[in-house]
Amino acid sequence: MTTGASASQGAAFDAALRHPTRLTVAAFLSACDEAEFATVRDYCQVSDSVLSKAASALEAAGYLGIRKGAAGKRFRTWLCLTDDGRDALARHLEALQALASAARDAGAARAESEPSRSAAQPNA
């Protein structure tokens, strides 16, 4: 979905990052080398199954690495954003920023071209 200013600037939304949980996971992981599954789950405030589904989708897109191993006597899963995932996140955020900027510009231009509604309404 590219429209208006975002299309003309070359920014494009990434289908793998359109879902809010996948975007939140990618954004969280962009600030660290890797994080334990439970930490990501708690930050995103989702269930294990929701995070697992989001992680699988991001892994299929090549944006997420999943590492399993033992920590003491318990098995753990760690998630990390790949270089492709970091690049995709940056492009997706650029497209979101372009969309927000275009909307603000359009709203400002419309406000300047229309008379103030409060001035046009009679006093009660």
OpenMM code with the backbone's topology and positions (N, CA, C; nanometers):
from openmm import Vec3, app, unit

residues = "MET THR THR GLY ALA SER ALA SER GLN GLY ALA ALA PHE ASP ALA ALA LEU ARG HIS PRO THR ARG LEU THR VAL ALA ALA PHE LEU SER ALA CYS ASP GLU ALA GLU PHE ALA THR VAL ARG ASP TYR CYS GLN VAL SER ASP SER VAL LEU SER LYS ALA ALA SER ALA LEU GLU ALA ALA GLY TYR LEU GLY ILE ARG LYS GLY ALA ALA GLY LYS ARG PHE ARG THR TRP LEU CYS LEU THR ASP ASP GLY ARG ASP ALA LEU ALA ARG HIS LEU GLU ALA LEU GLN ALA LEU ALA SER ALA ALA ARG ASP ALA GLY ALA ALA ARG ALA GLU SER GLU PRO SER ARG SER ALA ALA GLN PRO ASN ALA".split()
positions = [
    Vec3(0.0842, -0.1178, 0.0000),
    Vec3(0.0000, 0.0000, 0.0000),
    Vec3(0.0886, 0.1239, 0.0000),
    Vec3(0.1208, 0.1746, -0.1136),
    Vec3(0.1944, 0.2999, -0.1203),
    Vec3(0.1048, 0.4023, -0.1856),
    Vec3(0.0992, 0.5185, -0.1245),
    Vec3(0.0140, 0.6243, -0.1764),
    Vec3(0.0821, 0.7573, -0.1621),
    Vec3(0.0412, 0.8524, -0.2409),
    Vec3(0.0843, 0.9910, -0.2265),
    Vec3(0.2325, 1.0083, -0.2144),
    Vec3(0.2728, 1.0814, -0.1108),
    Vec3(0.4129, 1.1164, -0.0915),
    Vec3(0.4997, 0.9937, -0.0699),
    Vec3(0.4477, 0.8920, -0.0020),
    Vec3(0.5318, 0.7761, 0.0242),
    Vec3(0.5690, 0.7041, -0.1043),
    Vec3(0.4781, 0.6971, -0.2005),
    Vec3(0.5085, 0.6319, -0.3268),
    Vec3(0.6111, 0.7118, -0.4050),
    Vec3(0.5982, 0.8427, -0.4033),
    Vec3(0.6901, 0.9250, -0.4799),
    Vec3(0.8290, 0.9277, -0.4171),
    Vec3(0.8402, 0.9015, -0.2868),
    Vec3(0.9697, 0.9004, -0.2205),
    Vec3(1.0343, 0.7626, -0.2229),
    Vec3(0.9661, 0.6637, -0.2782),
    Vec3(1.0219, 0.5307, -0.2861),
    Vec3(1.0036, 0.4470, -0.1603),
    Vec3(0.9396, 0.5001, -0.0580),
    Vec3(0.9151, 0.4238, 0.0637),
    Vec3(0.7974, 0.3304, 0.0394),
    Vec3(0.8070, 0.2102, 0.0938),
    Vec3(0.7000, 0.1139, 0.0741),
    Vec3(0.6727, 0.0391, 0.2036),
    Vec3(0.5462, 0.0140, 0.2296),
    Vec3(0.5085, -0.0641, 0.3457),
    Vec3(0.5469, -0.2092, 0.3211),
    Vec3(0.5897, -0.2771, 0.4240),
    Vec3(0.6306, -0.4168, 0.4150),
    Vec3(0.5172, -0.5035, 0.4677),
    Vec3(0.4700, -0.5938, 0.3849),
    Vec3(0.3563, -0.6788, 0.4224),
    Vec3(0.3852, -0.7589, 0.5490),
    Vec3(0.5077, -0.8022, 0.5678),
    Vec3(0.5418, -0.8814, 0.6860),
    Vec3(0.5370, -0.7984, 0.8148),
    Vec3(0.5449, -0.6665, 0.8019),
    Vec3(0.5457, -0.5796, 0.9204),
    Vec3(0.4150, -0.5031, 0.9395),
    Vec3(0.3162, -0.5289, 0.8568),
    Vec3(0.1880, -0.4580, 0.8700),
    Vec3(0.1117, -0.4966, 0.9947),
    Vec3(0.1256, -0.6211, 1.0380),
    Vec3(0.0538, -0.6667, 1.1565),
    Vec3(0.1160, -0.6019, 1.2806),
    Vec3(0.0336, -0.5463, 1.3691),
    Vec3(0.0877, -0.4750, 1.4858),
    Vec3(0.1818, -0.5577, 1.5729),
    Vec3(0.1516, -0.6851, 1.5939),
    Vec3(0.2396, -0.7672, 1.6780),
    Vec3(0.3743, -0.7878, 1.6106),
    Vec3(0.3744, -0.8156, 1.4806),
    Vec3(0.5021, -0.8351, 1.4103),
    Vec3(0.5837, -0.7062, 1.4101),
    Vec3(0.5178, -0.5923, 1.3932),
    Vec3(0.5880, -0.4638, 1.3962),
    Vec3(0.6460, -0.4377, 1.5358),
    Vec3(0.5704, -0.4676, 1.6391),
    Vec3(0.6172, -0.4471, 1.7761),
    Vec3(0.7356, -0.5382, 1.8070),
    Vec3(0.7287, -0.6638, 1.7644),
    Vec3(0.8394, -0.7572, 1.7855),
    Vec3(0.9652, -0.7052, 1.7168),
    Vec3(0.9526, -0.6655, 1.5908),
    Vec3(1.0682, -0.6161, 1.5160),
    Vec3(1.1258, -0.4907, 1.5804),
    Vec3(1.0402, -0.3993, 1.6215),
    Vec3(1.0869, -0.2753, 1.6841),
    Vec3(1.1594, -0.3055, 1.8146),
    Vec3(1.1044, -0.3944, 1.8963),
    Vec3(1.1679, -0.4305, 2.0223),
    Vec3(1.3047, -0.4936, 1.9976),
    Vec3(1.3110, -0.5880, 1.9044),
    Vec3(1.4363, -0.6583, 1.8777),
    Vec3(1.5397, -0.5704, 1.8082),
    Vec3(1.4967, -0.4611, 1.7481),
    Vec3(1.5919, -0.3734, 1.6797),
    Vec3(1.6868, -0.3049, 1.7786),
    Vec3(1.6511, -0.3044, 1.9048),
    Vec3(1.7315, -0.2374, 2.0067),
    Vec3(1.8267, -0.3319, 2.0799),
    Vec3(1.8301, -0.4583, 2.0407),
    Vec3(1.9174, -0.5527, 2.1101),
    Vec3(1.9697, -0.6583, 2.0132),
    Vec3(2.0692, -0.7321, 2.0573),
    Vec3(2.1226, -0.8402, 1.9736),
    Vec3(2.0244, -0.9561, 1.9660),
    Vec3(1.9693, -0.9932, 2.0801),
    Vec3(1.8677, -1.0974, 2.0863),
    Vec3(1.7954, -1.0852, 2.2196),
    Vec3(1.6789, -1.1477, 2.2269),
    Vec3(1.6017, -1.1450, 2.3515),
    Vec3(1.5326, -1.2795, 2.3692),
    Vec3(1.5149, -1.3175, 2.4939),
    Vec3(1.4468, -1.4420, 2.5236),
    Vec3(1.2983, -1.4287, 2.4874),
    Vec3(1.2431, -1.5377, 2.4393),
    Vec3(1.1035, -1.5425, 2.3953),
    Vec3(1.0106, -1.4815, 2.5000),
    Vec3(1.0267, -1.5209, 2.6255),
    Vec3(0.9364, -1.4729, 2.7321),
    Vec3(0.9471, -1.3219, 2.7505),
    Vec3(1.0653, -1.2677, 2.7337),
    Vec3(1.0840, -1.1226, 2.7475),
    Vec3(1.0092, -1.0488, 2.6365),
    Vec3(1.0207, -1.0994, 2.5143),
    Vec3(0.9507, -1.0386, 2.4004),
    Vec3(0.7997, -1.0525, 2.4195),
    Vec3(0.7575, -1.1707, 2.4614),
    Vec3(0.6139, -1.1948, 2.4857),
    Vec3(0.5585, -1.0966, 2.5880),
    Vec3(0.6301, -1.0795, 2.6982),
    Vec3(0.5832, -0.9900, 2.8033),
    Vec3(0.5802, -0.8449, 2.7554),
    Vec3(0.6818, -0.8040, 2.6802),
    Vec3(0.6833, -0.6669, 2.6291),
    Vec3(0.5656, -0.6428, 2.5346),
    Vec3(0.5403, -0.7377, 2.4466),
    Vec3(0.4320, -0.7228, 2.3477),
    Vec3(0.2938, -0.7459, 2.4082),
    Vec3(0.2894, -0.7987, 2.5289),
    Vec3(0.1648, -0.8281, 2.5997),
    Vec3(0.0738, -0.9186, 2.5177),
    Vec3(0.1319, -1.0288, 2.4701),
    Vec3(0.0572, -1.1279, 2.3935),
    Vec3(0.0808, -1.2656, 2.4547),
    Vec3(0.0041, -1.3616, 2.4094),
    Vec3(0.0204, -1.4989, 2.4560),
    Vec3(0.1373, -1.5659, 2.3832),
    Vec3(0.1791, -1.6804, 2.4346),
    Vec3(0.2850, -1.7575, 2.3687),
    Vec3(0.2473, -1.7898, 2.2249),
    Vec3(0.1228, -1.8317, 2.2041),
    Vec3(0.0813, -1.8721, 2.0696),
    Vec3(0.0801, -1.7551, 1.9720),
    Vec3(0.0390, -1.6370, 2.0166),
    Vec3(0.0380, -1.5189, 1.9293),
    Vec3(0.1805, -1.4802, 1.8919),
    Vec3(0.2709, -1.4809, 1.9907),
    Vec3(0.4102, -1.4476, 1.9607),
    Vec3(0.4730, -1.5535, 1.8715),
    Vec3(0.4425, -1.6790, 1.8956),
    Vec3(0.4965, -1.7867, 1.8133),
    Vec3(0.4547, -1.7715, 1.6676),
    Vec3(0.3285, -1.7376, 1.6467),
    Vec3(0.2784, -1.7179, 1.5109),
    Vec3(0.3464, -1.5971, 1.4451),
    Vec3(0.3629, -1.4880, 1.5183),
    Vec3(0.4291, -1.3688, 1.4654),
    Vec3(0.5752, -1.3988, 1.4344),
    Vec3(0.6421, -1.4709, 1.5247),
    Vec3(0.7831, -1.5057, 1.5038),
    Vec3(0.7995, -1.5951, 1.3812),
    Vec3(0.7088, -1.6888, 1.3633),
    Vec3(0.7155, -1.7772, 1.2468),
    Vec3(0.6993, -1.6993, 1.1171),
    Vec3(0.6084, -1.6029, 1.1162),
    Vec3(0.5873, -1.5210, 0.9963),
    Vec3(0.7095, -1.4353, 0.9660),
    Vec3(0.7689, -1.3774, 1.0699),
    Vec3(0.8891, -1.2958, 1.0495),
    Vec3(1.0079, -1.3822, 1.0078),
    Vec3(1.0169, -1.5026, 1.0616),
    Vec3(1.1245, -1.5940, 1.0221),
    Vec3(1.1076, -1.6356, 0.8760),
    Vec3(0.9846, -1.6624, 0.8345),
    Vec3(0.9581, -1.7009, 0.6957),
    Vec3(0.9954, -1.5891, 0.5987),
    Vec3(0.9813, -1.4642, 0.6439),
    Vec3(1.0177, -1.3495, 0.5606),
    Vec3(1.1690, -1.3250, 0.5610),
    Vec3(1.2411, -1.3961, 0.6468),
    Vec3(1.3846, -1.3783, 0.6575),
    Vec3(1.4247, -1.2650, 0.7495),
    Vec3(1.3302, -1.2180, 0.8317),
    Vec3(1.3539, -1.1027, 0.9175),
    Vec3(1.3898, -1.1396, 1.0608),
    Vec3(1.3719, -1.2650, 1.0978),
    Vec3(1.3898, -1.3053, 1.2365),
    Vec3(1.4700, -1.4343, 1.2430),
    Vec3(1.5636, -1.4382, 1.3371),
    Vec3(1.6359, -1.5606, 1.3666),
    Vec3(1.5844, -1.6170, 1.4972),
    Vec3(1.5728, -1.7490, 1.5038),
    Vec3(1.5247, -1.8157, 1.6240),
    Vec3(1.6320, -1.9156, 1.6671),
    Vec3(1.6736, -1.9040, 1.7927),
    Vec3(1.7754, -1.9933, 1.8467),
    Vec3(1.7183, -2.0603, 1.9703),
    Vec3(1.7336, -2.1917, 1.9759),
    Vec3(1.6852, -2.2675, 2.0918),
    Vec3(1.8049, -2.3300, 2.1616),
    Vec3(1.7962, -2.3355, 2.2928),
    Vec3(1.9042, -2.3953, 2.3696),
    Vec3(1.8652, -2.4084, 2.5150),
    Vec3(1.9562, -2.4643, 2.5907),
    Vec3(1.9311, -2.4842, 2.7333),
    Vec3(1.9939, -2.3708, 2.8121),
    Vec3(1.9212, -2.3271, 2.9114),
    Vec3(1.9723, -2.2305, 3.0086),
    Vec3(1.9543, -2.2981, 3.1433),
    Vec3(2.0626, -2.3564, 3.1938),
    Vec3(2.0497, -2.4390, 3.3130),
    Vec3(1.9803, -2.5685, 3.2751),
    Vec3(1.8760, -2.6025, 3.3475),
    Vec3(1.8013, -2.7257, 3.3189),
    Vec3(1.6786, -2.7014, 3.2317),
    Vec3(1.6578, -2.5769, 3.1919),
    Vec3(1.5370, -2.5442, 3.1150),
    Vec3(1.5735, -2.5059, 2.9729),
    Vec3(1.4885, -2.5444, 2.8812),
    Vec3(1.5067, -2.5050, 2.7421),
    Vec3(1.4504, -2.3656, 2.7214),
    Vec3(1.5196, -2.2862, 2.6444),
    Vec3(1.4802, -2.1481, 2.6165),
    Vec3(1.4844, -2.1238, 2.4664),
    Vec3(1.4116, -2.0203, 2.4248),
    Vec3(1.4115, -1.9766, 2.2858),
    Vec3(1.4488, -1.8297, 2.2834),
    Vec3(1.5432, -1.7941, 2.1974),
    Vec3(1.5847, -1.6563, 2.1812),
    Vec3(1.5510, -1.6101, 2.0410),
    Vec3(1.5110, -1.4860, 2.0299),
    Vec3(1.4752, -1.4255, 1.9019),
    Vec3(1.5717, -1.3125, 1.8717),
    Vec3(1.6063, -1.2979, 1.7434),
    Vec3(1.6904, -1.1852, 1.7025),
    Vec3(1.6446, -1.1365, 1.5651),
    Vec3(1.6586, -1.0089, 1.5428),
    Vec3(1.6261, -0.9485, 1.4146),
    Vec3(1.7461, -0.9663, 1.3231),
    Vec3(1.7237, -1.0129, 1.2016),
    Vec3(1.8325, -1.0288, 1.1051),
    Vec3(1.8663, -0.8936, 1.0432),
    Vec3(1.9755, -0.8882, 0.9693),
    Vec3(2.0105, -0.7645, 0.8992),
    Vec3(1.9003, -0.7263, 0.8002),
    Vec3(1.8453, -0.8265, 0.7300),
    Vec3(1.7331, -0.7982, 0.6385),
    Vec3(1.6130, -0.7448, 0.7154),
    Vec3(1.5904, -0.7975, 0.8356),
    Vec3(1.4803, -0.7508, 0.9192),
    Vec3(1.5004, -0.6069, 0.9629),
    Vec3(1.6230, -0.5725, 0.9983),
    Vec3(1.6531, -0.4339, 1.0377),
    Vec3(1.6316, -0.3386, 0.9206),
    Vec3(1.6755, -0.3802, 0.8015),
    Vec3(1.6564, -0.2968, 0.6823),
    Vec3(1.5081, -0.2808, 0.6502),
    Vec3(1.4333, -0.3906, 0.6576),
    Vec3(1.2895, -0.3858, 0.6287),
    Vec3(1.2172, -0.2970, 0.7292),
    Vec3(1.2552, -0.3078, 0.8557),
    Vec3(1.1932, -0.2239, 0.9589),
    Vec3(1.2204, -0.0773, 0.9312),
    Vec3(1.3436, -0.0444, 0.8963),
    Vec3(1.3783, 0.0952, 0.8669),
    Vec3(1.2964, 0.1483, 0.7492),
    Vec3(1.2822, 0.0676, 0.6436),
    Vec3(1.2018, 0.1103, 0.5275),
    Vec3(1.0549, 0.1255, 0.5640),
    Vec3(1.0034, 0.0320, 0.6437),
    Vec3(0.8629, 0.0367, 0.6837),
    Vec3(0.8353, 0.1600, 0.7697),
    Vec3(0.9245, 0.1882, 0.8634),
    Vec3(0.9085, 0.3073, 0.9475),
    Vec3(0.9195, 0.4349, 0.8644),
    Vec3(1.0059, 0.4335, 0.7636),
    Vec3(1.0170, 0.5484, 0.6728),
    Vec3(0.8856, 0.5699, 0.5976),
    Vec3(0.8243, 0.4612, 0.5542),
    Vec3(0.6958, 0.4716, 0.4842),
    Vec3(0.5868, 0.5231, 0.5775),
    Vec3(0.5864, 0.4761, 0.7026),
    Vec3(0.4886, 0.5260, 0.7996),
    Vec3(0.5089, 0.6753, 0.8255),
    Vec3(0.6353, 0.7166, 0.8378),
    Vec3(0.6644, 0.8584, 0.8602),
    Vec3(0.6218, 0.9418, 0.7399),
    Vec3(0.6447, 0.8910, 0.6191),
    Vec3(0.6035, 0.9629, 0.4988),
    Vec3(0.4514, 0.9770, 0.4941),
    Vec3(0.3815, 0.8712, 0.5319),
    Vec3(0.2352, 0.8763, 0.5352),
    Vec3(0.1875, 0.9799, 0.6367),
    Vec3(0.2462, 0.9785, 0.7560),
    Vec3(0.2067, 1.0750, 0.8588),
    Vec3(0.2371, 1.2181, 0.8143),
    Vec3(0.3516, 1.2391, 0.7538),
    Vec3(0.3885, 1.3730, 0.7061),
    Vec3(0.2943, 1.4205, 0.5962),
    Vec3(0.2632, 1.3311, 0.5024),
    Vec3(0.1723, 1.3669, 0.3936),
    Vec3(0.0340, 1.4017, 0.4477),
    Vec3(-0.0125, 1.3267, 0.5469),
    Vec3(-0.1432, 1.3543, 0.6064),
    Vec3(-0.1437, 1.4887, 0.6788),
    Vec3(-0.0361, 1.5165, 0.7530),
    Vec3(-0.0265, 1.6467, 0.8215),
    Vec3(-0.0248, 1.7595, 0.7197),
    Vec3(0.0539, 1.7443, 0.6137),
    Vec3(0.0623, 1.8476, 0.5102),
    Vec3(-0.0730, 1.8693, 0.4435),
    Vec3(-0.1426, 1.7595, 0.4134),
    Vec3(-0.2741, 1.7708, 0.3497),
    Vec3(-0.3735, 1.8381, 0.4434),
    Vec3(-0.3690, 1.8030, 0.5711),
    Vec3(-0.4583, 1.8658, 0.6683),
    Vec3(-0.4302, 2.0137, 0.6835),
    Vec3(-0.3033, 2.0502, 0.6854),
    Vec3(-0.2667, 2.1915, 0.6983),
    Vec3(-0.3090, 2.2702, 0.5747),
    Vec3(-0.2891, 2.2107, 0.4572),
    Vec3(-0.3276, 2.2790, 0.3335),
    Vec3(-0.4790, 2.2978, 0.3266),
    Vec3(-0.5513, 2.1968, 0.3692),
    Vec3(-0.6981, 2.2077, 0.3677),
    Vec3(-0.7451, 2.3120, 0.4677),
    Vec3(-0.6838, 2.3138, 0.5852),
    Vec3(-0.7226, 2.4109, 0.6877),
    Vec3(-0.6973, 2.5539, 0.6392),
    Vec3(-0.5900, 2.5741, 0.5655),
    Vec3(-0.5588, 2.7078, 0.5131),
    Vec3(-0.6543, 2.7500, 0.4025),
    Vec3(-0.7068, 2.6527, 0.3283),
    Vec3(-0.7936, 2.6865, 0.2150),
    Vec3(-0.9406, 2.7007, 0.2536),
    Vec3(-0.9794, 2.6545, 0.3720),
    Vec3(-1.1183, 2.6641, 0.4158),
    Vec3(-1.1318, 2.7706, 0.5235),
    Vec3(-1.2428, 2.8429, 0.5230),
    Vec3(-1.2645, 2.9384, 0.6324),
    Vec3(-1.2836, 2.8626, 0.7632),
    Vec3(-1.2517, 2.9257, 0.8700),
    Vec3(-1.2647, 2.8645, 1.0007),
    Vec3(-1.4105, 2.8301, 1.0286),
    Vec3(-1.4351, 2.7081, 1.0702),
    Vec3(-1.5727, 2.6652, 1.0986),
    Vec3(-1.6298, 2.7414, 1.2182),
    Vec3(-1.5452, 2.7691, 1.3154),
    Vec3(-1.5966, 2.8399, 1.4330),
    Vec3(-1.6397, 2.9810, 1.3965),
    Vec3(-1.5730, 3.0441, 1.3013),
    Vec3(-1.6110, 3.1792, 1.2586),
    Vec3(-1.7370, 3.1781, 1.1740),
    Vec3(-1.7620, 3.0668, 1.1055),
    Vec3(-1.8776, 3.0582, 1.0179),
    Vec3(-2.0039, 3.0204, 1.0930),
    Vec3(-1.9921, 2.9654, 1.2158),
    Vec3(-2.1099, 2.9221, 1.2904),
    Vec3(-2.1651, 3.0390, 1.3718),
    Vec3(-2.2974, 3.0579, 1.3678),
    Vec3(-2.3564, 3.1661, 1.4474),
    Vec3(-2.3493, 3.1328, 1.5959),
    Vec3(-2.3486, 3.2358, 1.6780),
    Vec3(-2.3458, 3.2170, 1.8221),
    Vec3(-2.4816, 3.1665, 1.8690),
    Vec3(-2.4811, 3.0817, 1.9697),
    Vec3(-2.6059, 3.0245, 2.0201),
    Vec3(-2.6723, 3.1150, 2.1186),
] * unit.nanometer
topology = app.Topology()
chain = topology.addChain("A")
for resn in residues:
    res = topology.addResidue(resn, chain)
    for name in ("N", "CA", "C"):
        topology.addAtom(name, app.Element.getBySymbol(name[0]), res)
